[in-house]
Amino acid sequence: MEQETTQKILSRHEKEMGIQIAEMEKYKWICSSQQGCDIGKSAYFDWIQKYGQKVRDWLESLSDEEIDRLYNAISERVKHYILEKAH
């Protein structure tokens, strides 16, 4: 059996989700560093409440090219997660 080599093409929405996840990861890292321990999922909920809508509005205002640039700059780990969940 041949292995399928088709690469998934991500929608703009999927790329925006990846960018948001990357920002949430940064926020968790910063908060955990300040606390001196891993604060876990609470950082994600805090980020969503404080920044979620503002970041979504900002991302929606950007061009497709800018979204691509931002998505390409996120970690490979987050990109892999988005690719697994895509479509």
Protein Blocks (a to p, Z undefined) as FASTA:
>chain_A
ZZdfbdcdddfklmmmmmmmmmmmmmmmmmmmmnopaebjmlmmmmmmmmmmmmmmmmmm
pcfklmmmmmmmmcfklmmmmmmmgZZ
